Amino acid sequence: MSLMKFSFLVCLFSVVFISCSDDEPEVNCDNIDYPADFVDTEDAIAQAQVNHLLDSSNENCKILKDLIVEYIDMLEAIENCERTPFEDSDYDVTLTNLRSDLEGLSC
């Protein structure tokens, strides 16, 4: 095999491996205690919901929306982590409710 063909194959494989790699950092499921690790985020969302109810300004709506999106991202990052059946059910309900709440926001 010529050096040119070899170089081409090395470049081709490099592009394939780089383009197929997962850009998201891996989550260490051993360090996750669902739902305990998410209490602070849930509290922040609850406070943002109260603020939005008291003053439905675009600013308060955006704060609430950003927190919900952040929480959805956090939950999706642990989607493949092992959970008990109760935790799994709670996870699914929480994710469904967050997506529904997000759709209901008009900001």
N, C-alpha and C positions, 0 to 999 in steps of 0.2 A: 504494500500500500504506500502510495506516495505521501510525502510530507504534507502536500497541499490537501489531499483527501482527508488525511488524519486531522489536520487543523480544522477543516470544514466540519467534520463529525464532532469534534470537541466543542466547537462553537454552537453547533446545532443542539447538542445535548445540554449545553449550558443554558441556552435560551429556553428549552423545554422545561428543565428543572426549575429555573427561576420563575417562569411564567406560571407554572403549576403549583408553586409553593403557596402556602397559606399565609396571608399578610397579617392575620390576627395572631396575637401572642397566645400561646397555649395556656389554658387555665389549669392550675394545679388543684384538682378536685379535693385533694386531701386537706387543703387549707380553707375550704369553703364550709361554713356551717349555715346551711339554709334552713330556716329563714332568719336566724339570729343575726347573721352578718348584714342584713338588709334593713334592720330596724331604723337606723339613722336616715336612710333614704326614704323609707315609708313615712317617718315623722316629718321630714321636709316636705313631702308631697301633701300630707294632711294639712300642714300649716299653709302651704301655697293654695290649697283648695279653699281653706277658710278665707284667706286674703282675697282670693278671686271672687268668692261669694259676697264678701263685704264691699269690694270695689272691683267691679268687672272691667277694669281698664285693660287696654291692650298690653301694657307692661306686665301686669299681674298674670294675664293669660299666657304671655310668652314665658314667664318664669315657670308657671305650672307645666306648660307644654315641654319645656327643656328638661325639667325634672322627670317627667313621665318618659320621655325619649331616653334619657340616661338610665332610668331604671329598667326599661325594656331591653336596652343594650346589655346591661349587667346580667339580667336573667337569661337572655339568649346566649351569653358567653358561657353559662354553666348548664346549658341545655343537655349536654351529654354526660353530666356528672350523675353519679348514682344517688338516688333518693329513696326514702321509704315510700310505701304506697300512699300514706297520708301526705307526705311532703310533695309527692308527685302530683296528687290531686290539687293541693294548695297552689303549687307552682302553675299548673295549667289554668286554674281559675284566676289567679293573680294576673297572669299574662293576658288572658282574654279580657279581663276587666280593664287593665291598663290600655290595651289597644282600643277598646270601646270608648274609654274616657278621652283618649287622644283624638279619636274621630269626632267626638262631640265638641271639641274646642274649635272656636271660629277665629283664631288669630294666626 
